[in-house]
């Protein structure tokens, strides 16, 4: 397990990453952390069911999404580690990689608020059925996650974005 702290202007979020279950996804995320790519990055998006800001979506979810700083040159996309292979599922506090298509994840990640089984492999949120690559779990700071989720928005865009001061990687076991 790898312990990380996501330091934001709204408080800190501690999480553990599971490189045994999702080695490529964890390696990718840690590579961005070690390169300080998330320093001055932001939580920029919140997808909510209460209030519902997902018009036109049949399958509703609750997540907050973060990205690295704008001037960081992202690494090449990684192969997707699906939940049916890793055994990790999208539940309250799960960290997962954002993506548009299979094998397209780079730096953006999200945190689930509440259980989100429709984001798992075979789930209906994404028409390709691949789901998203879960790789970690919040262990402290879900109150911060919920504060970020409820911050002011224009549609799904946090306005202003919630700054990430830094993501610290504490230990690797």
Buried (B, 14 or more C-beta within 10 A) or exposed (E): BBBBBBBBEBBEBBBBBBBEBBEBBBBBBBEBBEBBBBBBBBBBBBBBEEEEBBEEEEEBBBBBBBBBBEEBEEBEBBEBBBBEEBEBBBBBBBBBBBBEEBEEBBBBBBBBBEBBBBBBBEBEBBEEEBBBBBBBBBBEBBEBBBBBBBBEBEEBEBEEBBBBBBBBBEEEE
